[in-house]
Amino acid sequence: MRPRTIDELVGQQQLRAAGSPLRRLIEGDQSMSLLLWGPPGTGKTTIAAIVSQQTRRRFVEVSAVAAGVKEVRAAIDGARAELARGGQETVLFVDEVHRFTKAQQDALLPGVENRWVTLIAATTENPFFSVISPLLSRSLLLRLQSLTDEDVAEVIDQALVDERGLAGSTVLEDDARDHLVRLAGGDARRALTYLEAAAGAASSNGVATIDLATAETAVDQAAVRYDRQGDQHYDVISAFIKSIRGSDPDAALHYLARMIEAGEDPRFIARRLVVHASEDVGLADPTALQAAVAAAQAVQLIGMPEARINLAQATIHLAVAPKSNAVITAIDAALSDVRAGKIGQVPSHLRDAHYGGATDLGHGKGYAYPHDKPFGVAEQQYLPDVLADASYYRPTSLGAEAGVKERWERVRRIVRGG
């Protein structure tokens, strides 16, 4: 039961507002191509249908999952022929346009440029990464937001009474309604699917009331909205790492659970933990890297679902550990100097002197063997002359690195002759 007008659309207030580009397109009957970007179930297909109905244009839908260049060209040729006969203009709706290859997206351009069609393309992915620039520049980009719980509840309430829905034949108890709203996760289409399943379950039981038990039976669990190849993949892993970095184990476990439930490759999660252990914990807790590597090995050794416990342990360990980014800062600073050409010659006393003739070249001459010195540290230059005063590793005073800092400051004074 899709809304038939823009005023019936639930949510997306920014698109429905007076004077908004979408409302001007509909009410002014303008010819303008749209690119709708937003999560599943937020109204992208519905908006395309509304534009078609309210502007009295033909509606032709092409799915990027099943269609190719041939189907796209056929749809555009059909729209062009309809115009030539003095017929209706055409709304060409392309669902999941991000799944089209560059060649397939190129096939849309003639229809858009010549206004043979009003293209409305929908995507759940960031169009700046997944849609070709010529198509982006010729389309008005509209961003759709996830529906709020109140929006989803309104969709459910409308479906209960609308003639195209349950037409008042079913009563939904409040706790069951709250359950469906929570499981929908801002997806109106999912909410209606769950409501239909719950109504069917109630009818099978010979009752007209959906209680919480019926709703729970009809809908075993929410399918986690997470695409391993898309934006949400990167959003969730980003939130996972940032939660660990921010020392919030509860948030980190939440995002870990989302990845596990969505079927993310546990080896990918383990690799991110190993990287994070050195990048954001480092020597503030030297055991963090050991824990992350052990979790990665456990994933390989025992697999899922048991390895979820090992991943959770490593996640908690890293989240509650003291934090230091001194390791990544140090290596990046050293790389920056090397890439800038600050290389210089290896000091002669550090050069390889094991082969014949090396001594004649002065290799190894003057090298001070640290184990022969007090405290096992010798005063001598290790860096090339051009970098003699460089300082890359700057330990923090956090966690175990505080002790490292104290020792390094003493050692540095000896090595550098300070």
Summary of the structure (lengths in Angstrom):
residues: 418
radius of gyration: 31.2
end to end distance: 78.8
largest distance: 100.2
contacts: 1290
relative contact order: 0.07
helix: 55%
strand: 7%
